[in-house]
Amino acid sequence: MDELLSKTKNSQKELLLLNDAERNKCLCAIKRGLLDNIDSILKANEKDVKKAKENNISPVMVDRLLLTTERIKAIASSIDSIVALPSPINLVEEEIVRPNGLIIQKVRVPFGVICAIFESRPNVVVDIASLCIKSGNACVLKGGKEALETNKELVRIIKESIAPFVCSDIVLLIESTSRETTKELITKKEYIDLLIPRGSKGLISFVCENASIPFIETGAGNCHLYIDKDASLEKALSIAINAKYQRPSVCNAIETILVHESVASSFLPMLYKEFSSLHIEMRGCPKTRKIIPVFEATEEDYYKEYNDYIVALKVVASLDEAIAHINHYSTKHSEAIVSENKEAFEKFFTFVDSSCLYLNASTRFTDGGEFGFGAEIGISTSKMHARGPMGLKEITTYKYKICGNGQIRK
Amino acid sequence: MDELLSKTKNSQKELLLLNDAERNKCLCAIKRGLLDNIDSILKANEKDVKKAKENNISPVMVDRLLLTTERIKAIASSIDSIVALPSPINLVEEEIVRPNGLIIQKVRVPFGVICAIFESRPNVVVDIASLCIKSGNACVLKGGKEALETNKELVRIIKESIAPFVCSDIVLLIESTSRETTKELITKKEYIDLLIPRGSKGLISFVCENASIPFIETGAGNCHLYIDKDASLEKALSIAINAKYQRPSVCNAIETILVHESVASSFLPMLYKEFSSLHIEMRGCPKTRKIIPVFEATEEDYYKEYNDYIVALKVVASLDEAIAHINHYSTKHSEAIVSENKEAFEKFFTFVDSSCLYLNASTRFTDGGEFGFGAEIGISTSKMHARGPMGLKEITTYKYKICGNGQIRK
């Protein structure tokens, strides 16, 4: 493994020599490569899907894994949006001229080598490789075993496509999919500059507990929706349905709805009617259960990321109680307030300590694409380095270039 | 400890309610408090110094610990430069208006609670508390046992001074100075958002190995000076003397000088003459030792941060060899090139992977004050979140505030 990683690290220098137009050429070549190899990708994917079915993997997971001609075309064309983005590299973010004549420039630069560890969905391979190339980073990819054949074929195509423009070692797929390999990989500080674990809670905790390389925690999403006393209940209802029901398995779906007591008796019956007809299981606090006939919510429920058609409900006496609840139980991902009261939403924005705070909109928008970042490399729940959806800028760092003419310190 | 930390975390909300003018009032009150209490500070410091002498601590360390009226005045007036800085808080760094009408603002906010763990120098207490208050952060301070009495008195004055303006719990000194306390402290994820270890290598490694809270590594400084074939040898010599001799115990002093072979026979004798007269011990590679009579440098020497009047020398065949040497041995702190050749220094700037890169200037300028940041909270050698000197902006993070009028995701 050291030999492969060392090659990747060394090849990253080549990326530093390319300008943005040249890096875009690599991306366009990858797009063409994918479109020219649809058949071979489908064939590789078939093997993975067949094995998944043999292993009785859930239909939802098989669907995450499955590629079709349509889906491959969509993956390929998502590269266009990355090509179109301005490159963050070599941007002078600040220039300080000191009294002694030193000129200090703060310049955005690639991290170096980024290692992404992820599960199932094969589009992640293309997204992350494209974002890394565009931002001057080499990448080490380690996917899950369920998608191994597909990932191998995708990486083969990526390497073949970029070879005319840059050393193809800048993209490395780790083909061993065991936890032991992961454990080894996440300590290779001399070759890897940044780790991004992306996937299940189990995978992410494993990386965070065992890594000696700096990492950005992603994905845990215990998100909240708070219906204020001054809310439009129509907006509240449509946001609640969207944020819980549209795609419950994702991290930006909501898990708990907090309702101000002064609107609880009007809002909760509306919600109950809609959620019942959508077969969403509701679990409520004692105050909720005085208004609508739902299961009891335990303390544990409020900590849970259900990723399912289940929601916890709680009636709160005040905005302050809502804020305190969110700051206590949340994973600092995304939270929304529905309110027409400026004082209320400004307080919510100031005191809720999460990455993405919404006024009168669904938490489902926390997504690189929806933010206009092109693809995303993950959604950070950390407060250090990057928060929320991470695009190109978030996988770069900076250095100071300081020009003098002989200055020494007095 | 949990009770104290919980109080600190809760009190941080009060800081969010203050505007910059009000936070500055706190800082000005601290300055006044220090100047009004010089006698009591000196008295407390006397106890620490007496104990240090009894414990046969080295004169250099005693000097680091010692406060005088002059030094207290200097510490107090350094607060002025922090007051004068613009506040990074609530700055809208980006505003994205999406086609669906969502307005996404990226807004700079405090981390929350910052914990600094440091050794000896008592000015650190005032610097860090001031930077934290200015940036809306509460702070937990843990100093070394040698400075305990001084630190206690300084924190007493700080708390008393800010009490009319904000809850004084926003500044907490941990009075137990044991390693066990540190070990416990650096896992208190529920109360602390960011750890900054500042001090000896031993302290920093201890924190990095045992922390479960995100931290920024600081201070390790194996810095290099490279004399290019197109260098002005006069500039090279004065920078070499300044960067090695002016204050060898600090992290931004150089440890190794790399000399291009085409100027080695002219430069090394000049260097030898000056360094010998300054009693700087020189250790060189075989090529160096053919030119000047110095000790032999081992492989180990090139890894060392001497923090002393010792320097390693190496003759290199090319700029590429110099860059490869630096990227291999450096701690990614600060490196300088002396050259009049644009192509050479641009290559150095592009390929050397360190935080601060100097052209024709001493590495000794890597310092928050010298960069115009007011005081500094430390010098990062990490590539994540912040690099180089860390001032106000580096102890903040951001959140996204997203305003809609009922948007849901399709």
HADDOCK unambig.tbl for C-alpha pairs under 7 A between the chains (distance, minus, plus):
assign (segid A and resid 235 and name CA) (segid B and resid 406 and name CA) 5.25 0.50 0.50
assign (segid A and resid 239 and name CA) (segid B and resid 406 and name CA) 6.90 0.50 0.50
assign (segid A and resid 239 and name CA) (segid B and resid 408 and name CA) 5.98 0.50 0.50
assign (segid A and resid 242 and name CA) (segid B and resid 408 and name CA) 6.05 0.50 0.50
assign (segid A and resid 242 and name CA) (segid B and resid 409 and name CA) 6.81 0.50 0.50
assign (segid A and resid 349 and name CA) (segid B and resid 401 and name CA) 6.67 0.50 0.50
assign (segid A and resid 355 and name CA) (segid B and resid 399 and name CA) 4.87 0.50 0.50
assign (segid A and resid 355 and name CA) (segid B and resid 400 and name CA) 6.02 0.50 0.50
assign (segid A and resid 356 and name CA) (segid B and resid 399 and name CA) 6.04 0.50 0.50
assign (segid A and resid 356 and name CA) (segid B and resid 400 and name CA) 4.69 0.50 0.50
assign (segid A and resid 356 and name CA) (segid B and resid 401 and name CA) 6.15 0.50 0.50
assign (segid A and resid 357 and name CA) (segid B and resid 400 and name CA) 6.12 0.50 0.50
assign (segid A and resid 357 and name CA) (segid B and resid 401 and name CA) 5.01 0.50 0.50
assign (segid A and resid 357 and name CA) (segid B and resid 402 and name CA) 5.93 0.50 0.50
assign (segid A and resid 358 and name CA) (segid B and resid 401 and name CA) 6.19 0.50 0.50
assign (segid A and resid 358 and name CA) (segid B and resid 402 and name CA) 4.72 0.50 0.50
assign (segid A and resid 358 and name CA) (segid B and resid 403 and name CA) 5.91 0.50 0.50
assign (segid A and resid 359 and name CA) (segid B and resid 402 and name CA) 6.17 0.50 0.50
assign (segid A and resid 359 and name CA) (segid B and resid 403 and name CA) 4.79 0.50 0.50
assign (segid A and resid 359 and name CA) (segid B and resid 404 and name CA) 5.72 0.50 0.50
assign (segid A and resid 360 and name CA) (segid B and resid 403 and name CA) 6.69 0.50 0.50
assign (segid A and resid 360 and name CA) (segid B and resid 404 and name CA) 5.10 0.50 0.50
assign (segid A and resid 360 and name CA) (segid B and resid 405 and name CA) 5.24 0.50 0.50
assign (segid A and resid 360 and name CA) (segid B and resid 406 and name CA) 4.93 0.50 0.50
assign (segid A and resid 361 and name CA) (segid B and resid 404 and name CA) 5.15 0.50 0.50
assign (segid A and resid 361 and name CA) (segid B and resid 405 and name CA) 6.50 0.50 0.50
assign (segid A and resid 361 and name CA) (segid B and resid 406 and name CA) 5.02 0.50 0.50
assign (segid A and resid 361 and name CA) (segid B and resid 407 and name CA) 4.76 0.50 0.50
assign (segid A and resid 361 and name CA) (segid B and resid 408 and name CA) 6.06 0.50 0.50
assign (segid A and resid 362 and name CA) (segid B and resid 407 and name CA) 6.39 0.50 0.50
assign (segid A and resid 362 and name CA) (segid B and resid 408 and name CA) 5.16 0.50 0.50
assign (segid A and resid 362 and name CA) (segid B and resid 409 and name CA) 6.87 0.50 0.50
assign (segid A and resid 364 and name CA) (segid B and resid 409 and name CA) 6.26 0.50 0.50
assign (segid A and resid 365 and name CA) (segid B and resid 409 and name CA) 6.54 0.50 0.50
assign (segid A and resid 383 and name CA) (segid B and resid 111 and name CA) 7.00 0.50 0.50
assign (segid A and resid 383 and name CA) (segid B and resid 397 and name CA) 6.35 0.50 0.50
assign (segid A and resid 384 and name CA) (segid B and resid 385 and name CA) 5.96 0.50 0.50
assign (segid A and resid 384 and name CA) (segid B and resid 397 and name CA) 6.70 0.50 0.50
assign (segid A and resid 385 and name CA) (segid B and resid 384 and name CA) 5.98 0.50 0.50
assign (segid A and resid 385 and name CA) (segid B and resid 385 and name CA) 3.81 0.50 0.50
assign (segid A and resid 387 and name CA) (segid B and resid 398 and name CA) 7.00 0.50 0.50
assign (segid A and resid 387 and name CA) (segid B and resid 399 and name CA) 6.80 0.50 0.50
assign (segid A and resid 397 and name CA) (segid B and resid 383 and name CA) 6.34 0.50 0.50
assign (segid A and resid 397 and name CA) (segid B and resid 384 and name CA) 6.69 0.50 0.50
assign (segid A and resid 398 and name CA) (segid B and resid 387 and name CA) 6.99 0.50 0.50
assign (segid A and resid 399 and name CA) (segid B and resid 355 and name CA) 4.87 0.50 0.50
assign (segid A and resid 399 and name CA) (segid B and resid 356 and name CA) 6.05 0.50 0.50
assign (segid A and resid 399 and name CA) (segid B and resid 387 and name CA) 6.79 0.50 0.50
assign (segid A and resid 400 and name CA) (segid B and resid 355 and name CA) 6.03 0.50 0.50
assign (segid A and resid 400 and name CA) (segid B and resid 356 and name CA) 4.70 0.50 0.50
assign (segid A and resid 400 and name CA) (segid B and resid 357 and name CA) 6.13 0.50 0.50
assign (segid A and resid 401 and name CA) (segid B and resid 349 and name CA) 6.67 0.50 0.50
assign (segid A and resid 401 and name CA) (segid B and resid 356 and name CA) 6.14 0.50 0.50
assign (segid A and resid 401 and name CA) (segid B and resid 357 and name CA) 5.02 0.50 0.50
assign (segid A and resid 401 and name CA) (segid B and resid 358 and name CA) 6.19 0.50 0.50
assign (segid A and resid 402 and name CA) (segid B and resid 357 and name CA) 5.94 0.50 0.50
assign (segid A and resid 402 and name CA) (segid B and resid 358 and name CA) 4.73 0.50 0.50
assign (segid A and resid 402 and name CA) (segid B and resid 359 and name CA) 6.18 0.50 0.50
assign (segid A and resid 403 and name CA) (segid B and resid 358 and name CA) 5.90 0.50 0.50
assign (segid A and resid 403 and name CA) (segid B and resid 359 and name CA) 4.78 0.50 0.50
assign (segid A and resid 403 and name CA) (segid B and resid 360 and name CA) 6.67 0.50 0.50
assign (segid A and resid 404 and name CA) (segid B and resid 359 and name CA) 5.70 0.50 0.50
assign (segid A and resid 404 and name CA) (segid B and resid 360 and name CA) 5.06 0.50 0.50
assign (segid A and resid 404 and name CA) (segid B and resid 361 and name CA) 5.13 0.50 0.50
assign (segid A and resid 405 and name CA) (segid B and resid 360 and name CA) 5.23 0.50 0.50
assign (segid A and resid 405 and name CA) (segid B and resid 361 and name CA) 6.50 0.50 0.50
assign (segid A and resid 406 and name CA) (segid B and resid 235 and name CA) 5.25 0.50 0.50
assign (segid A and resid 406 and name CA) (segid B and resid 239 and name CA) 6.89 0.50 0.50
assign (segid A and resid 406 and name CA) (segid B and resid 360 and name CA) 4.94 0.50 0.50
assign (segid A and resid 406 and name CA) (segid B and resid 361 and name CA) 5.03 0.50 0.50
assign (segid A and resid 407 and name CA) (segid B and resid 361 and name CA) 4.77 0.50 0.50
assign (segid A and resid 407 and name CA) (segid B and resid 362 and name CA) 6.39 0.50 0.50
assign (segid A and resid 408 and name CA) (segid B and resid 239 and name CA) 5.97 0.50 0.50
assign (segid A and resid 408 and name CA) (segid B and resid 242 and name CA) 6.03 0.50 0.50
assign (segid A and resid 408 and name CA) (segid B and resid 361 and name CA) 6.05 0.50 0.50
assign (segid A and resid 408 and name CA) (segid B and resid 362 and name CA) 5.14 0.50 0.50
assign (segid A and resid 409 and name CA) (segid B and resid 242 and name CA) 6.78 0.50 0.50
assign (segid A and resid 409 and name CA) (segid B and resid 362 and name CA) 6.85 0.50 0.50
assign (segid A and resid 409 and name CA) (segid B and resid 364 and name CA) 6.25 0.50 0.50
assign (segid A and resid 409 and name CA) (segid B and resid 365 and name CA) 6.52 0.50 0.50
